Amino acid sequence: MTHVAARARVPLKGLLVFLVVAAVLLLLGIVTVLRGVAADAARVDIVSVLDGNTVVVNQGGTERTVVLAGVTSAGRNPEGLKVGPNLCMGEESYSWLRDRLPQGATASMTTSDEGAPEGMESAVISIGGGTVNVAMAEAGMAAPTEVAVSERLAEEIAQANQEAVGRGVGLYDIEEPCTYQNGLYEAQFALEQIPEDAEASLTKIDERSVEYAAGLDQVRLVQQEVRALDPENGTFADLAYGPAKESLLAEADPVVEHGMQVLKDLNTRRNEIVARG
């Protein structure tokens, strides 16, 4: 009886092993299929680019409108209006994104509901082996927001943005009239054209002091605006130029400090003339 029972248990063990192996293979098959479905679902065709933030895509025959995650650009300025940092490079950002995501191109996309307007989603879009959100920050065409992206991707975008600041491109181009870099440069250049000395008369010293103070005020105005920058405020200018705050102040602070000394020197000379009276 013992030998018969032992022989009967062997096939049972084999059957159990077979069932376990079959279950594992079935599970792997299901996972593979699901991965395939997910991969297909992430593939989209570009329908159109509406501005530097918004893209219309076609996914499986359905059109969806998404906004880029982790970055933001200024609104479009089709009339070429450049009225300051809050509207800076809007049209250029649109053109950059449109060229990067041409109509009909196939891209991959992951989405999130975080930070998107009602009826839209935030999206990370990749094409040609690169992530558009990162490339846009690197080109200086968008500001980092840290919204709807992983910590790793947020850090990558922030690093790309710092590279744009360092290279002085896009939103940080000193040649662009809407940038703080340009505003500071123009104010500083105008101040440098004003002589720092004057003839030794009360009238001339007073005229020079008024002229120089007016020029210095333009630099100080930019300095004050830069000092107030804080990405937590959420405006485009804060988001775009908050990361450049340190480098901007490194330019502005010494100019203001020197300018204040020039005015003090002029006032000292004036007091000396009055004292000699």
Residue pairs with C-beta under 8 A, 6 or more apart in sequence:
40 60
41 59
41 60
42 108
42 109
42 110
43 59
43 106
43 107
43 108
43 109
44 57
44 58
44 59
44 64
44 106
44 107
44 108
44 109
45 57
45 58
45 59
45 104
45 105
45 106
45 107
46 55
46 56
46 57
46 58
46 101
46 102
46 103
46 104
46 105
46 106
46 107
47 56
47 57
47 58
47 63
47 103
48 55
48 56
48 103
49 55
49 56
49 94
49 97
49 98
49 101
50 56
50 65
50 94
51 73
51 75
51 76
51 90
51 93
51 94
51 97
52 73
52 74
52 76
52 89
52 90
52 93
52 94
52 96
52 97
52 136
52 141
52 142
53 67
53 68
53 71
53 72
53 73
53 142
54 65
54 66
54 67
54 68
54 120
55 65
55 66
55 67
55 68
55 97
55 101
55 123
55 125
56 63
56 64
56 65
56 66
57 63
57 64
57 65
57 66
57 107
57 109
57 123
58 64
59 109
64 120
64 121
65 119
65 120
66 109
66 111
66 116
66 120
66 121
66 122
66 123
66 125
67 115
67 116
67 117
67 120
67 121
67 122
67 123
68 97
68 122
68 123
68 124
68 125
68 132
68 133
68 136
68 142
69 111
69 112
69 114
69 115
69 122
69 123
69 124
69 133
69 147
69 148
69 149
70 122
70 124
70 133
70 144
70 145
70 146
70 147
70 148
70 149
70 153
70 154
70 157
71 133
71 136
71 137
71 142
71 143
71 144
71 145
71 157
72 142
72 143
72 145
72 236
72 239
73 89
73 90
73 93
73 94
73 97
73 136
73 141
73 142
73 143
73 236
74 86
74 87
74 88
74 89
74 90
74 93
74 236
74 240
75 87
75 90
76 90
76 91
76 94
77 87
77 90
77 91
78 91
80 91
81 87
82 88
82 176
82 177
82 178
83 178
84 178
84 237
85 178
85 179
85 180
85 236
85 237
85 240
85 241
86 235
86 236
86 237
87 178
87 236
88 171
88 176
88 178
88 179
88 236
88 237
88 240
89 140
89 141
89 170
89 171
89 176
89 178
92 141
92 170
93 136
93 141
93 142
93 170
96 136
96 139
96 141
97 132
97 136
97 141
100 127
100 132
100 135
100 136
101 107
101 125
101 127
101 132
105 127
106 127
107 125
107 126
107 127
107 132
108 125
108 126
108 127
109 123
109 124
109 125
109 126
110 123
110 124
111 121
111 122
111 123
111 124
112 121
112 122
112 123
112 148
113 121
113 122
114 122
114 147
114 148
115 122
115 145
115 147
115 148
116 122
116 148
122 147
122 148
124 131
124 133
124 149
124 153
125 131
125 132
125 133
126 132
131 153
131 156
133 142
133 149
133 153
133 157
134 153
134 156
134 157
134 160
135 160
136 142
137 143
137 144
137 157
137 158
137 160
137 161
137 164
138 160
138 161
138 163
138 164
139 164
139 169
139 170
140 161
140 164
140 165
140 167
140 169
140 170
140 171
140 172
140 173
141 170
141 171
143 161
143 171
143 236
143 239
143 240
143 243
144 154
144 157
144 158
144 161
144 239
144 243
145 239
146 154
146 157
146 158
149 157
158 243
161 243
162 243
164 170
164 171
164 172
165 172
165 243
165 244
165 247
168 174
168 181
170 176
171 179
171 240
171 241
172 179
172 181
172 244
173 179
173 181
173 182
174 181
174 182
174 185
175 182
176 182
180 222
180 225
180 226
180 241
180 244
180 248
181 244
181 248
183 222
184 219
184 222
184 223
184 226
184 248
184 251
184 252
187 215
187 218
187 219
187 221
187 222
188 219
188 251
188 252
188 255
190 215
190 218
191 212
191 215
191 216
191 218
191 219
191 255
191 259
193 215
194 208
194 211
194 212
194 215
195 208
196 212
196 262
196 265
197 208
197 266
198 204
198 205
198 207
198 208
198 209
198 266
198 269
199 205
200 269
200 273
201 273
202 270
202 273
202 274
205 266
205 269
205 270
205 273
206 270
208 266
209 263
209 266
209 267
209 270
212 259
212 262
212 263
212 266
213 263
215 259
216 256
216 259
216 260
216 262
216 263
219 252
219 255
219 256
219 259
220 256
220 259
222 252
223 249
223 252
223 253
223 256
226 241
226 245
226 248
226 249
226 252
227 245
227 249
229 237
229 238
229 241
229 242
229 245
230 238
230 242
231 238
231 239
231 242
231 243
232 238
241 248
